[in-house]
Amino acid sequence: MDINDSEAESAGPIELVTDLSDIAAQCAASNLLDFAAQLAGLAEDLKALAARPLQPIPTVAEPDDQPQVGFSDITLEIEPSIQ
């Protein structure tokens, strides 16, 4: 915070609470905007994946030869915002 001792002494407790409340609201709004931007990016990625044609899985004689199907190649990174 940027409040020095003399300002803290002259400011009443209600003013300090209001300042902290304003700061918390700004941080929350910033974090929500960052999260919304990340969700928008994820939605674009999902649209691109949905546009790709499905590849049929080839039938193989032995079950061990079949490729593993999973989500190991997809990563979701949520980065905290730096205030």
Secondary structure, DSSP 8 states (H G I E B T S, - for coil): ----HHHHHHS-HHHHHHHHHHHHHHHHHHHHHHHHHHHHHHHHHHHHHHHS--------SSGGGS---SSTT----------
